[in-house]
């Protein structure tokens, strides 16, 4: 199962009501065969960057949360539908988490001066191959003067 991240804003409520809303959001994931990896509180009662209208109300403050979960790909559409109808959720978005590629450290090569770097030497060798032939018929010119 792929890993997803649910970033959502809850309307301004008391802490027990926030806990109930979080349990309801988590329960929907559990009902569809998913499991939660991490729940992160990004701030309770923070100002939103702009006023947000949702379910007939205007919200200027909200509680920010991020929830990482694993679920089958077919359930994401169902979860979006459920969260769209939830009156406590002001804004939500579900992202697929992409595993970062393991990069090999090349710091010791990058510290070298450009003339000694392997990739620079390869570029110079490639440019030497692509140089055009210079015309020389013992005239001293490096081009043919009668043809454009």
CNS distance restraints for C-alpha pairs under 8 A (distance, minus, plus):
assign (resid   1 and name CA) (resid  70 and name CA) 5.86 0.50 0.50
assign (resid   1 and name CA) (resid  71 and name CA) 5.55 0.50 0.50
assign (resid   1 and name CA) (resid  72 and name CA) 5.29 0.50 0.50
assign (resid   1 and name CA) (resid  73 and name CA) 7.33 0.50 0.50
assign (resid   2 and name CA) (resid  70 and name CA) 5.68 0.50 0.50
assign (resid   2 and name CA) (resid  71 and name CA) 6.39 0.50 0.50
assign (resid   2 and name CA) (resid  72 and name CA) 6.85 0.50 0.50
assign (resid   2 and name CA) (resid  73 and name CA) 7.15 0.50 0.50
assign (resid   2 and name CA) (resid  96 and name CA) 7.42 0.50 0.50
assign (resid   2 and name CA) (resid  97 and name CA) 7.73 0.50 0.50
assign (resid   3 and name CA) (resid  68 and name CA) 7.02 0.50 0.50
assign (resid   3 and name CA) (resid  69 and name CA) 5.68 0.50 0.50
assign (resid   3 and name CA) (resid  70 and name CA) 4.43 0.50 0.50
assign (resid   3 and name CA) (resid  71 and name CA) 6.84 0.50 0.50
assign (resid   3 and name CA) (resid  96 and name CA) 6.18 0.50 0.50
assign (resid   3 and name CA) (resid  97 and name CA) 5.54 0.50 0.50
assign (resid   3 and name CA) (resid  98 and name CA) 7.98 0.50 0.50
assign (resid   4 and name CA) (resid  68 and name CA) 5.77 0.50 0.50
assign (resid   4 and name CA) (resid  69 and name CA) 5.40 0.50 0.50
assign (resid   4 and name CA) (resid  70 and name CA) 6.02 0.50 0.50
assign (resid   4 and name CA) (resid  71 and name CA) 7.47 0.50 0.50
assign (resid   4 and name CA) (resid  94 and name CA) 6.60 0.50 0.50
assign (resid   4 and name CA) (resid  95 and name CA) 5.50 0.50 0.50
assign (resid   4 and name CA) (resid  96 and name CA) 4.41 0.50 0.50
assign (resid   4 and name CA) (resid  97 and name CA) 5.25 0.50 0.50
assign (resid   5 and name CA) (resid  66 and name CA) 6.76 0.50 0.50
assign (resid   5 and name CA) (resid  67 and name CA) 5.60 0.50 0.50
assign (resid   5 and name CA) (resid  68 and name CA) 4.39 0.50 0.50
assign (resid   5 and name CA) (resid  69 and name CA) 6.29 0.50 0.50
assign (resid   5 and name CA) (resid  94 and name CA) 5.58 0.50 0.50
assign (resid   5 and name CA) (resid  95 and name CA) 5.11 0.50 0.50
assign (resid   5 and name CA) (resid  96 and name CA) 6.29 0.50 0.50
assign (resid   5 and name CA) (resid  97 and name CA) 6.45 0.50 0.50
assign (resid   6 and name CA) (resid  66 and name CA) 5.65 0.50 0.50
assign (resid   6 and name CA) (resid  67 and name CA) 5.02 0.50 0.50
assign (resid   6 and name CA) (resid  68 and name CA) 6.27 0.50 0.50
assign (resid   6 and name CA) (resid  69 and name CA) 7.83 0.50 0.50
assign (resid   6 and name CA) (resid  92 and name CA) 6.93 0.50 0.50
assign (resid   6 and name CA) (resid  93 and name CA) 5.77 0.50 0.50
assign (resid   6 and name CA) (resid  94 and name CA) 4.49 0.50 0.50
assign (resid   6 and name CA) (resid  95 and name CA) 6.48 0.50 0.50
assign (resid   7 and name CA) (resid  64 and name CA) 7.68 0.50 0.50
assign (resid   7 and name CA) (resid  65 and name CA) 5.93 0.50 0.50
assign (resid   7 and name CA) (resid  66 and name CA) 4.44 0.50 0.50
assign (resid   7 and name CA) (resid  67 and name CA) 6.42 0.50 0.50
assign (resid   7 and name CA) (resid  92 and name CA) 5.61 0.50 0.50
assign (resid   7 and name CA) (resid  93 and name CA) 5.44 0.50 0.50
assign (resid   7 and name CA) (resid  94 and name CA) 6.45 0.50 0.50
assign (resid   8 and name CA) (resid  64 and name CA) 6.16 0.50 0.50
assign (resid   8 and name CA) (resid  65 and name CA) 5.55 0.50 0.50
assign (resid   8 and name CA) (resid  66 and name CA) 6.43 0.50 0.50
assign (resid   8 and name CA) (resid  89 and name CA) 6.91 0.50 0.50
assign (resid   8 and name CA) (resid  90 and name CA) 7.41 0.50 0.50
assign (resid   8 and name CA) (resid  91 and name CA) 5.47 0.50 0.50
assign (resid   8 and name CA) (resid  92 and name CA) 4.02 0.50 0.50
assign (resid   8 and name CA) (resid  93 and name CA) 6.39 0.50 0.50
assign (resid   9 and name CA) (resid  62 and name CA) 5.84 0.50 0.50
assign (resid   9 and name CA) (resid  63 and name CA) 5.43 0.50 0.50
assign (resid   9 and name CA) (resid  64 and name CA) 4.76 0.50 0.50
assign (resid   9 and name CA) (resid  65 and name CA) 6.33 0.50 0.50
assign (resid   9 and name CA) (resid  89 and name CA) 5.87 0.50 0.50
assign (resid   9 and name CA) (resid  90 and name CA) 5.38 0.50 0.50
assign (resid   9 and name CA) (resid  91 and name CA) 5.16 0.50 0.50
assign (resid   9 and name CA) (resid  92 and name CA) 6.36 0.50 0.50
assign (resid  10 and name CA) (resid  18 and name CA) 7.50 0.50 0.50
assign (resid  10 and name CA) (resid  62 and name CA) 5.53 0.50 0.50
assign (resid  10 and name CA) (resid  63 and name CA) 5.03 0.50 0.50
assign (resid  10 and name CA) (resid  64 and name CA) 6.60 0.50 0.50
assign (resid  10 and name CA) (resid  65 and name CA) 7.87 0.50 0.50
assign (resid  10 and name CA) (resid  88 and name CA) 5.64 0.50 0.50
assign (resid  10 and name CA) (resid  89 and name CA) 4.61 0.50 0.50
assign (resid  10 and name CA) (resid  90 and name CA) 5.46 0.50 0.50
assign (resid  10 and name CA) (resid  91 and name CA) 7.38 0.50 0.50
assign (resid  11 and name CA) (resid  59 and name CA) 6.94 0.50 0.50
assign (resid  11 and name CA) (resid  61 and name CA) 7.11 0.50 0.50
assign (resid  11 and name CA) (resid  62 and name CA) 4.86 0.50 0.50
assign (resid  11 and name CA) (resid  63 and name CA) 6.40 0.50 0.50
assign (resid  11 and name CA) (resid  88 and name CA) 5.67 0.50 0.50
assign (resid  11 and name CA) (resid  89 and name CA) 6.32 0.50 0.50
assign (resid  11 and name CA) (resid  90 and name CA) 5.85 0.50 0.50
assign (resid  12 and name CA) (resid  45 and name CA) 6.11 0.50 0.50
assign (resid  12 and name CA) (resid  59 and name CA) 7.97 0.50 0.50
assign (resid  12 and name CA) (resid  61 and name CA) 6.17 0.50 0.50
assign (resid  12 and name CA) (resid  62 and name CA) 5.03 0.50 0.50
assign (resid  12 and name CA) (resid  63 and name CA) 6.40 0.50 0.50
assign (resid  13 and name CA) (resid  17 and name CA) 6.07 0.50 0.50
assign (resid  13 and name CA) (resid  18 and name CA) 6.20 0.50 0.50
assign (resid  14 and name CA) (resid  18 and name CA) 6.25 0.50 0.50
assign (resid  15 and name CA) (resid  19 and name CA) 6.22 0.50 0.50
assign (resid  16 and name CA) (resid  20 and name CA) 6.35 0.50 0.50
assign (resid  17 and name CA) (resid  21 and name CA) 6.26 0.50 0.50
assign (resid  18 and name CA) (resid  22 and name CA) 6.14 0.50 0.50
assign (resid  19 and name CA) (resid  23 and name CA) 6.15 0.50 0.50
assign (resid  20 and name CA) (resid  24 and name CA) 6.20 0.50 0.50
assign (resid  21 and name CA) (resid  25 and name CA) 6.23 0.50 0.50
assign (resid  21 and name CA) (resid  88 and name CA) 6.83 0.50 0.50
assign (resid  22 and name CA) (resid  26 and name CA) 6.11 0.50 0.50
assign (resid  23 and name CA) (resid  27 and name CA) 5.89 0.50 0.50
assign (resid  24 and name CA) (resid  28 and name CA) 6.45 0.50 0.50
assign (resid  25 and name CA) (resid  29 and name CA) 6.95 0.50 0.50
assign (resid  25 and name CA) (resid  83 and name CA) 7.59 0.50 0.50
assign (resid  26 and name CA) (resid  30 and name CA) 6.45 0.50 0.50
assign (resid  26 and name CA) (resid  36 and name CA) 7.52 0.50 0.50
assign (resid  27 and name CA) (resid  31 and name CA) 6.08 0.50 0.50
assign (resid  28 and name CA) (resid  32 and name CA) 6.51 0.50 0.50
assign (resid  28 and name CA) (resid  79 and name CA) 7.11 0.50 0.50
assign (resid  28 and name CA) (resid  82 and name CA) 7.94 0.50 0.50
assign (resid  29 and name CA) (resid  33 and name CA) 6.70 0.50 0.50
assign (resid  29 and name CA) (resid  34 and name CA) 5.26 0.50 0.50
assign (resid  29 and name CA) (resid  35 and name CA) 6.67 0.50 0.50
assign (resid  29 and name CA) (resid  36 and name CA) 7.73 0.50 0.50
assign (resid  29 and name CA) (resid  69 and name CA) 7.94 0.50 0.50
assign (resid  29 and name CA) (resid  71 and name CA) 7.44 0.50 0.50
assign (resid  29 and name CA) (resid  79 and name CA) 7.33 0.50 0.50
assign (resid  30 and name CA) (resid  34 and name CA) 5.10 0.50 0.50
assign (resid  30 and name CA) (resid  35 and name CA) 5.90 0.50 0.50
assign (resid  32 and name CA) (resid  71 and name CA) 7.55 0.50 0.50
assign (resid  32 and name CA) (resid  75 and name CA) 6.46 0.50 0.50
assign (resid  33 and name CA) (resid  71 and name CA) 6.35 0.50 0.50
assign (resid  33 and name CA) (resid  72 and name CA) 7.30 0.50 0.50
assign (resid  34 and name CA) (resid  69 and name CA) 6.83 0.50 0.50
assign (resid  34 and name CA) (resid  70 and name CA) 5.36 0.50 0.50
assign (resid  34 and name CA) (resid  71 and name CA) 4.06 0.50 0.50
assign (resid  34 and name CA) (resid  72 and name CA) 6.89 0.50 0.50
assign (resid  35 and name CA) (resid  69 and name CA) 5.62 0.50 0.50
assign (resid  35 and name CA) (resid  70 and name CA) 5.44 0.50 0.50
assign (resid  35 and name CA) (resid  71 and name CA) 6.63 0.50 0.50
assign (resid  36 and name CA) (resid  67 and name CA) 7.36 0.50 0.50
assign (resid  36 and name CA) (resid  68 and name CA) 6.05 0.50 0.50
assign (resid  36 and name CA) (resid  69 and name CA) 4.16 0.50 0.50
assign (resid  36 and name CA) (resid  70 and name CA) 6.36 0.50 0.50
assign (resid  37 and name CA) (resid  67 and name CA) 7.68 0.50 0.50
assign (resid  37 and name CA) (resid  68 and name CA) 5.35 0.50 0.50
assign (resid  37 and name CA) (resid  69 and name CA) 5.09 0.50 0.50
assign (resid  37 and name CA) (resid  70 and name CA) 7.18 0.50 0.50
assign (resid  38 and name CA) (resid  67 and name CA) 5.73 0.50 0.50
assign (resid  38 and name CA) (resid  68 and name CA) 5.01 0.50 0.50
assign (resid  38 and name CA) (resid  69 and name CA) 6.95 0.50 0.50
assign (resid  39 and name CA) (resid  65 and name CA) 7.38 0.50 0.50
assign (resid  39 and name CA) (resid  66 and name CA) 5.98 0.50 0.50
assign (resid  39 and name CA) (resid  67 and name CA) 4.46 0.50 0.50
assign (resid  39 and name CA) (resid  68 and name CA) 6.38 0.50 0.50
assign (resid  40 and name CA) (resid  65 and name CA) 5.73 0.50 0.50
assign (resid  40 and name CA) (resid  66 and name CA) 5.05 0.50 0.50
assign (resid  40 and name CA) (resid  67 and name CA) 6.12 0.50 0.50
assign (resid  41 and name CA) (resid  64 and name CA) 6.36 0.50 0.50
assign (resid  41 and name CA) (resid  65 and name CA) 4.74 0.50 0.50
assign (resid  41 and name CA) (resid  66 and name CA) 6.56 0.50 0.50
assign (resid  42 and name CA) (resid  63 and name CA) 7.58 0.50 0.50
assign (resid  42 and name CA) (resid  64 and name CA) 5.03 0.50 0.50
assign (resid  42 and name CA) (resid  65 and name CA) 5.31 0.50 0.50
assign (resid  42 and name CA) (resid  66 and name CA) 7.12 0.50 0.50
assign (resid  43 and name CA) (resid  63 and name CA) 5.79 0.50 0.50
assign (resid  43 and name CA) (resid  64 and name CA) 5.32 0.50 0.50
assign (resid  43 and name CA) (resid  65 and name CA) 7.30 0.50 0.50
assign (resid  44 and name CA) (resid  62 and name CA) 6.90 0.50 0.50
assign (resid  44 and name CA) (resid  63 and name CA) 4.30 0.50 0.50
assign (resid  44 and name CA) (resid  64 and name CA) 6.36 0.50 0.50
assign (resid  45 and name CA) (resid  61 and name CA) 5.64 0.50 0.50
assign (resid  45 and name CA) (resid  62 and name CA) 5.01 0.50 0.50
assign (resid  45 and name CA) (resid  63 and name CA) 4.93 0.50 0.50
assign (resid  45 and name CA) (resid  64 and name CA) 7.89 0.50 0.50
assign (resid  46 and name CA) (resid  61 and name CA) 5.43 0.50 0.50
assign (resid  46 and name CA) (resid  62 and name CA) 5.59 0.50 0.50
assign (resid  46 and name CA) (resid  63 and name CA) 6.16 0.50 0.50
assign (resid  46 and name CA) (resid  64 and name CA) 7.51 0.50 0.50
assign (resid  47 and name CA) (resid  60 and name CA) 5.96 0.50 0.50
assign (resid  47 and name CA) (resid  61 and name CA) 4.28 0.50 0.50
assign (resid  47 and name CA) (resid  62 and name CA) 6.42 0.50 0.50
assign (resid  48 and name CA) (resid  52 and name CA) 7.79 0.50 0.50
assign (resid  48 and name CA) (resid  59 and name CA) 7.90 0.50 0.50
assign (resid  48 and name CA) (resid  60 and name CA) 5.53 0.50 0.50
assign (resid  48 and name CA) (resid  61 and name CA) 5.30 0.50 0.50
assign (resid  48 and name CA) (resid  62 and name CA) 6.50 0.50 0.50
assign (resid  50 and name CA) (resid  60 and name CA) 6.79 0.50 0.50
assign (resid  51 and name CA) (resid  58 and name CA) 6.43 0.50 0.50
assign (resid  51 and name CA) (resid  59 and name CA) 5.62 0.50 0.50
assign (resid  51 and name CA) (resid  60 and name CA) 4.87 0.50 0.50
assign (resid  52 and name CA) (resid  58 and name CA) 5.59 0.50 0.50
assign (resid  52 and name CA) (resid  59 and name CA) 5.08 0.50 0.50
assign (resid  52 and name CA) (resid  60 and name CA) 6.57 0.50 0.50
assign (resid  52 and name CA) (resid  90 and name CA) 7.56 0.50 0.50
assign (resid  53 and name CA) (resid  57 and name CA) 5.52 0.50 0.50
assign (resid  53 and name CA) (resid  58 and name CA) 4.38 0.50 0.50
assign (resid  53 and name CA) (resid  59 and name CA) 6.12 0.50 0.50
assign (resid  53 and name CA) (resid  90 and name CA) 7.78 0.50 0.50
assign (resid  54 and name CA) (resid  58 and name CA) 6.48 0.50 0.50
assign (resid  54 and name CA) (resid  59 and name CA) 7.52 0.50 0.50
assign (resid  54 and name CA) (resid  87 and name CA) 7.95 0.50 0.50
assign (resid  54 and name CA) (resid  90 and name CA) 5.67 0.50 0.50
assign (resid  54 and name CA) (resid  91 and name CA) 7.84 0.50 0.50
assign (resid  55 and name CA) (resid  87 and name CA) 6.32 0.50 0.50
assign (resid  55 and name CA) (resid  90 and name CA) 8.00 0.50 0.50
assign (resid  59 and name CA) (resid  90 and name CA) 7.79 0.50 0.50
assign (resid  62 and name CA) (resid  90 and name CA) 7.85 0.50 0.50
assign (resid  71 and name CA) (resid  75 and name CA) 6.87 0.50 0.50
assign (resid  71 and name CA) (resid  76 and name CA) 7.73 0.50 0.50
assign (resid  72 and name CA) (resid  76 and name CA) 7.55 0.50 0.50
assign (resid  74 and name CA) (resid  78 and name CA) 7.72 0.50 0.50
assign (resid  75 and name CA) (resid  79 and name CA) 6.18 0.50 0.50
assign (resid  76 and name CA) (resid  80 and name CA) 6.22 0.50 0.50
assign (resid  76 and name CA) (resid  94 and name CA) 7.78 0.50 0.50
assign (resid  77 and name CA) (resid  81 and name CA) 6.35 0.50 0.50
assign (resid  78 and name CA) (resid  82 and name CA) 6.31 0.50 0.50
assign (resid  79 and name CA) (resid  83 and name CA) 6.10 0.50 0.50
assign (resid  80 and name CA) (resid  84 and name CA) 5.99 0.50 0.50
assign (resid  80 and name CA) (resid  93 and name CA) 7.97 0.50 0.50
assign (resid  80 and name CA) (resid  94 and name CA) 7.74 0.50 0.50
assign (resid  81 and name CA) (resid  85 and name CA) 6.59 0.50 0.50
assign (resid  82 and name CA) (resid  86 and name CA) 6.40 0.50 0.50
assign (resid  83 and name CA) (resid  89 and name CA) 6.79 0.50 0.50
assign (resid  83 and name CA) (resid  92 and name CA) 7.39 0.50 0.50
assign (resid  84 and name CA) (resid  89 and name CA) 7.61 0.50 0.50
assign (resid  84 and name CA) (resid  92 and name CA) 7.98 0.50 0.50
assign (resid 106 and name CA) (resid 110 and name CA) 6.26 0.50 0.50
assign (resid 107 and name CA) (resid 111 and name CA) 6.12 0.50 0.50
assign (resid 108 and name CA) (resid 112 and name CA) 6.97 0.50 0.50
assign (resid 109 and name CA) (resid 117 and name CA) 6.38 0.50 0.50
assign (resid 109 and name CA) (resid 118 and name CA) 7.96 0.50 0.50
assign (resid 110 and name CA) (resid 117 and name CA) 7.22 0.50 0.50
assign (resid 112 and name CA) (resid 116 and name CA) 6.23 0.50 0.50
assign (resid 112 and name CA) (resid 117 and name CA) 6.23 0.50 0.50
assign (resid 113 and name CA) (resid 117 and name CA) 6.70 0.50 0.50
assign (resid 114 and name CA) (resid 120 and name CA) 6.42 0.50 0.50
assign (resid 115 and name CA) (resid 120 and name CA) 6.74 0.50 0.50
assign (resid 115 and name CA) (resid 121 and name CA) 6.86 0.50 0.50
assign (resid 116 and name CA) (resid 120 and name CA) 7.55 0.50 0.50
assign (resid 116 and name CA) (resid 121 and name CA) 7.15 0.50 0.50
assign (resid 117 and name CA) (resid 121 and name CA) 6.28 0.50 0.50
assign (resid 118 and name CA) (resid 122 and name CA) 6.28 0.50 0.50
assign (resid 119 and name CA) (resid 123 and name CA) 6.33 0.50 0.50
assign (resid 120 and name CA) (resid 124 and name CA) 6.26 0.50 0.50
assign (resid 121 and name CA) (resid 125 and name CA) 6.18 0.50 0.50
assign (resid 122 and name CA) (resid 126 and name CA) 6.17 0.50 0.50
assign (resid 123 and name CA) (resid 127 and name CA) 6.19 0.50 0.50
assign (resid 124 and name CA) (resid 128 and name CA) 6.25 0.50 0.50
assign (resid 125 and name CA) (resid 129 and name CA) 6.60 0.50 0.50
assign (resid 126 and name CA) (resid 130 and name CA) 6.66 0.50 0.50
assign (resid 127 and name CA) (resid 131 and name CA) 6.53 0.50 0.50
assign (resid 134 and name CA) (resid 142 and name CA) 5.49 0.50 0.50
assign (resid 134 and name CA) (resid 143 and name CA) 6.58 0.50 0.50
assign (resid 135 and name CA) (resid 141 and name CA) 7.34 0.50 0.50
assign (resid 135 and name CA) (resid 142 and name CA) 5.14 0.50 0.50
assign (resid 135 and name CA) (resid 143 and name CA) 5.18 0.50 0.50
assign (resid 135 and name CA) (resid 144 and name CA) 6.33 0.50 0.50
assign (resid 136 and name CA) (resid 140 and name CA) 6.94 0.50 0.50
assign (resid 136 and name CA) (resid 141 and name CA) 6.56 0.50 0.50
assign (resid 136 and name CA) (resid 142 and name CA) 5.95 0.50 0.50
assign (resid 136 and name CA) (resid 143 and name CA) 7.35 0.50 0.50
